[in-house]
Amino acid sequence: MPLGISRPASNAVEVGTERVVVERDRITGGGVTAGIDFGVLAGKLCGEETAKMIQLLLEYNPAPPFNAGSPESAGDILVEQVKQFGKQLIEASLEVTEKTALGLGINN
């Protein structure tokens, strides 16, 4: 879970840390640049050349200025600062997730 936030027990969903996941007939992506990865990967379904054209059209050549894009690389101090800074947003997000899961009947 992002920033080491515990997932509510009622959500029976496995969460990975991969940017893009291909599982059976489903492809999912998480994060802003993962969405671009997702698009390039989806383009690959039409062939590698199509995927390369999509990448070039987007001028997608990631080179992040910092190595702080995940809790593991950001370090404990920065993670704690982000948790405190975004505490209300994180709590609201978890509340909406819990309500949605209940509405969908995904609970234990």
C-alpha positions as CSV (number, residue, x, y, z in Angstrom):
1,M,0.0,0.0,0.0
2,P,1.3,3.5,-0.8
3,L,3.3,5.1,2.0
4,G,3.0,2.0,4.1
5,I,-0.6,2.7,5.0
6,S,-2.4,-0.4,6.3
7,R,-5.2,-1.6,4.0
8,P,-8.6,-2.0,5.7
9,A,-9.2,-5.6,6.6
10,S,-12.6,-5.7,4.7
11,N,-10.9,-5.2,1.4
12,A,-10.0,-8.6,0.0
13,V,-7.8,-7.2,-2.7
14,E,-4.2,-8.0,-3.2
15,V,-2.1,-4.9,-3.8
16,G,1.3,-5.0,-5.5
17,T,3.9,-2.4,-6.0
18,E,4.4,-3.0,-9.7
19,R,3.8,-0.1,-12.1
20,V,1.9,-2.2,-14.6
21,V,0.5,-5.7,-14.0
22,V,-0.6,-8.1,-16.7
23,E,-2.7,-10.9,-15.2
24,R,-4.7,-13.2,-17.5
25,D,-6.8,-11.0,-19.7
26,R,-6.4,-7.8,-17.5
27,I,-3.8,-5.0,-17.5
28,T,-3.7,-2.5,-14.7
29,G,-1.5,0.4,-13.9
30,G,-0.9,2.6,-10.8
31,G,0.6,6.0,-10.7
32,V,0.9,8.8,-13.2
33,T,3.8,7.5,-15.2
34,A,2.5,4.0,-14.9
35,G,-0.4,5.2,-16.9
36,I,2.0,6.1,-19.7
37,D,3.7,2.7,-19.3
38,F,0.2,1.2,-19.5
39,G,-0.5,3.0,-22.8
40,V,2.8,1.9,-24.3
41,L,2.2,-1.7,-23.2
42,A,-1.3,-1.6,-24.7
43,G,0.2,-0.3,-27.9
44,K,2.4,-3.3,-27.9
45,L,-0.7,-5.4,-28.4
46,C,-0.6,-3.9,-31.9
47,G,3.1,-4.8,-32.3
48,E,6.3,-3.5,-30.9
49,E,6.7,-0.9,-33.6
50,T,3.3,0.6,-32.6
51,A,4.4,0.7,-29.0
52,K,7.6,2.5,-29.9
53,M,5.7,5.0,-32.0
54,I,3.4,5.7,-29.1
55,Q,6.4,6.2,-26.8
56,L,8.1,8.6,-29.3
57,L,4.8,10.5,-29.9
58,L,4.6,11.1,-26.1
59,E,8.3,11.8,-26.0
60,Y,8.3,9.5,-23.0
61,N,11.9,9.3,-21.8
62,P,11.6,9.2,-18.0
63,A,14.6,10.6,-16.0
64,P,13.3,11.6,-12.6
65,P,15.3,14.3,-10.9
66,F,15.1,12.5,-7.5
67,N,15.0,9.0,-6.3
68,A,12.0,9.5,-4.1
69,G,9.2,7.9,-6.2
70,S,8.4,5.2,-3.7
71,P,8.4,4.8,0.1
72,E,11.3,2.4,-0.2
73,S,13.5,4.9,-2.1
74,A,12.3,8.1,-0.4
75,G,13.3,7.1,3.1
76,D,11.5,7.1,6.5
77,I,11.7,10.8,7.2
78,L,10.2,11.9,3.9
79,V,7.5,9.2,4.1
80,E,6.5,10.4,7.5
81,Q,6.5,14.0,6.3
82,V,4.2,13.1,3.4
83,K,1.9,11.1,5.7
84,Q,1.5,14.1,8.0
85,F,1.1,16.5,5.1
86,G,-1.6,14.4,3.4
87,K,-3.2,12.9,6.6
88,Q,-6.7,14.3,5.8
89,L,-6.6,13.2,2.2
90,I,-5.3,9.7,3.1
91,E,-8.0,9.2,5.7
92,A,-10.7,10.4,3.3
93,S,-9.4,8.1,0.6
94,L,-9.4,5.1,2.9
95,E,-13.0,6.0,4.0
96,V,-14.2,6.2,0.4
97,T,-12.4,2.9,-0.4
98,E,-14.1,1.2,2.6
99,K,-17.5,2.5,1.6
100,T,-17.1,1.4,-2.0
101,A,-15.9,-2.0,-0.9
102,L,-19.0,-2.4,1.4
103,G,-21.2,-1.3,-1.5
104,L,-19.7,-3.9,-3.8
105,G,-20.0,-6.6,-1.1
106,I,-16.2,-6.9,-0.8
107,N,-15.8,-7.4,2.9
108,N,-14.9,-10.1,5.3
